[in-house]
Amino acid sequence: MGRTLPTFNTYLQAQEAAWAPFRRALRSREERDAFDHLFTLARTYAAEATNVARPLPFEAILMAVALGQQMELAELRQRLDEHREDDAP
């Protein structure tokens, strides 16, 4: 028997296409790059999101984005702490 539900990656691609008008309306290249990065983060955790049966698949996208941003924030904090240690007398 075939799948009755679309894959998460298919859903993610559909969401990215649905948000394309929003992306096009962004004023700067930096904003568009940041927007694109959100979907990159979601794709990074697509396998994990597939394992979560959510009534609203967009919730899994938001969690993947939040996790990716949290990981980036933790890395930046660590780099900042290392920089501060290097500057300490």
C-alpha positions as CSV (number, residue, x, y, z in Angstrom):
1,M,0.0,0.0,0.0
2,G,1.1,3.5,-0.8
3,R,1.4,6.4,1.6
4,T,-1.8,8.3,2.3
5,L,0.0,11.4,3.6
6,P,2.5,13.5,1.9
7,T,6.1,13.3,3.2
8,F,7.4,16.0,5.5
9,N,9.8,17.2,2.8
10,T,6.9,17.5,0.3
11,Y,4.9,19.5,2.9
12,L,8.0,21.7,3.6
13,Q,8.4,22.5,-0.1
14,A,4.7,23.3,-0.3
15,Q,5.0,25.7,2.6
16,E,8.1,27.4,1.2
17,A,6.2,27.9,-2.1
18,A,3.2,29.3,-0.2
19,W,5.4,31.8,1.6
20,A,7.1,32.9,-1.6
21,P,4.9,36.1,-1.9
22,F,5.9,37.1,1.6
23,R,9.6,36.5,0.7
24,R,9.3,38.6,-2.5
25,A,7.8,41.4,-0.4
26,L,10.8,41.7,1.9
27,R,12.7,44.9,1.3
28,S,16.3,43.9,1.5
29,R,18.5,41.1,0.4
30,E,19.5,40.5,4.0
31,E,15.9,39.9,5.0
32,R,15.4,37.5,2.1
33,D,18.6,35.7,3.1
34,A,17.4,35.4,6.7
35,F,14.0,34.1,5.5
36,D,15.7,31.5,3.3
37,H,17.9,30.5,6.3
38,L,14.7,29.7,8.2
39,F,13.7,27.1,5.7
40,T,17.3,25.8,5.6
41,L,17.0,25.2,9.3
42,A,13.7,23.4,8.8
43,R,15.3,21.2,6.1
44,T,18.2,20.5,8.5
45,Y,15.8,18.8,10.9
46,A,13.4,17.3,8.4
47,A,14.2,13.7,9.4
48,E,13.4,14.5,13.0
49,A,10.3,16.4,12.1
50,T,9.1,13.4,10.1
51,N,9.0,11.3,13.3
52,V,6.5,13.7,15.0
53,A,2.9,13.2,14.1
54,R,1.4,16.6,14.6
55,P,-2.1,17.7,13.6
56,L,-0.5,20.8,12.1
57,P,2.8,19.9,10.3
58,F,3.8,23.6,10.3
59,E,4.4,23.2,14.1
60,A,7.2,20.8,13.2
61,I,8.7,23.4,10.9
62,L,8.6,26.0,13.6
63,M,10.2,23.7,16.1
64,A,12.9,22.8,13.6
65,V,13.6,26.5,13.0
66,A,13.6,27.3,16.7
67,L,16.0,24.4,17.4
68,G,18.3,25.5,14.6
69,Q,18.3,29.1,15.9
70,Q,18.9,27.9,19.5
71,M,21.9,25.9,18.3
72,E,23.3,28.9,16.4
73,L,22.7,31.1,19.5
74,A,24.6,28.6,21.7
75,E,27.5,28.6,19.3
76,L,27.6,32.4,19.2
77,R,27.5,32.6,23.0
78,Q,30.4,30.1,23.2
79,R,32.4,32.0,20.7
80,L,31.7,35.3,22.6
81,D,32.8,33.6,25.9
82,E,36.0,32.4,24.3
83,H,36.7,35.9,22.9
84,R,36.1,37.4,26.3
85,E,38.6,34.9,27.9
86,D,41.2,35.8,25.3
87,D,40.8,39.5,26.1
88,A,40.9,39.0,29.9
89,P,44.1,40.3,31.5
